[in-house]
């Protein structure tokens, strides 16, 4: 898949009562959620919208390591000025990560 779409991965970190929001731009390819996956998710109250394929190195740039090696992974993805929650990630072979997002 060609990664010619731009999105932003959003990672949240906390320091005391302060929450910092870091947006990391990435190149990706967008595809639809499969019929089977969509209906299985809806049955348990999840609303998947898209799957984005992102190069694993680009995805890893959005992971923030805090003191004590506590890693904060992206929790949101912004695409075309629309914010989606990251539902799950999957790493098939080939150096990419599939990020399933929903509302």
C-alpha positions in Angstrom: 0.0 0.0 0.0 1.2 3.5 -0.8 1.6 5.8 2.2 0.6 9.1 0.6 -1.9 10.3 3.2 -0.8 12.5 6.1 -2.1 12.0 9.7 -1.0 12.9 13.2 -0.5 10.5 16.1 -1.4 12.0 19.4 0.5 10.9 22.6 -0.6 12.2 26.0 1.9 12.4 28.9 1.4 13.6 32.5 3.5 15.5 34.9 1.7 15.9 38.2 -1.6 17.5 37.3 -0.4 18.7 33.9 -1.3 16.7 30.7 0.9 17.4 27.7 -0.3 16.6 24.2 2.3 15.7 21.6 1.3 15.5 17.9 3.6 13.5 15.6 3.0 13.8 11.8 3.2 10.5 9.9 2.7 9.3 6.4 0.1 6.5 6.1 -2.3 4.6 3.9 -6.0 4.4 4.7 -8.2 1.4 4.2 -11.7 0.4 5.3 -12.4 -1.9 8.2 -13.6 -5.3 7.0 -17.3 -6.1 7.2 -16.6 -8.9 9.7 -14.4 -6.8 11.9 -16.9 -3.9 11.9 -19.9 -6.0 13.0 -17.9 -8.0 15.6 -16.7 -4.7 17.1 -20.1 -3.0 17.1 -21.6 -6.0 19.0 -19.3 -5.1 22.0 -19.9 -1.3 21.7 -16.9 -0.3 19.6 -17.3 1.8 16.5 -14.2 1.2 14.2 -14.0 3.5 11.2 -10.6 3.0 9.4 -7.4 1.1 9.4 -4.2 3.1 8.8 -1.0 1.5 7.7 2.0 3.3 9.1 5.7 2.6 8.8 6.8 1.1 12.1 9.7 3.6 12.4 7.3 6.5 12.0 4.9 5.1 14.6 7.8 4.5 17.0 8.7 8.2 16.8 5.3 9.0 18.5 6.1 6.8 21.5 7.3 8.8 24.4 9.5 7.2 27.0 9.3 8.8 30.4 11.6 8.3 33.4 11.8 4.7 34.5 11.3 3.6 30.9 7.5 4.0 31.2 6.4 4.2 27.5 3.4 6.3 26.5 1.9 5.1 23.2 -0.3 7.2 20.9 -4.0 7.1 21.9 -5.5 9.3 19.1 -5.0 9.8 15.4 -6.0 13.0 13.6 -6.9 12.6 9.9 -8.3 15.4 7.7 -8.9 17.5 10.9 -11.0 14.7 12.4 -10.0 13.1 15.7 -10.2 9.3 16.1 -9.4 7.1 19.1 -6.9 4.3 18.5 -8.8 1.1 19.2 -6.0 -1.4 18.5 -2.7 -1.9 16.7 -1.4 -4.9 14.8 2.1 -5.5 13.5 2.1 -7.8 10.5 5.4 -8.7 8.8 7.0 -6.1 6.6 7.9 -3.2 8.8 4.4 -1.7 9.0 1.9 -1.3 11.8 -1.9 -1.3 11.3 -3.7 1.2 13.5 -7.5 0.7 13.8 -9.3 3.8 14.7 -12.9 4.7 15.7 -15.1 7.4 17.1 
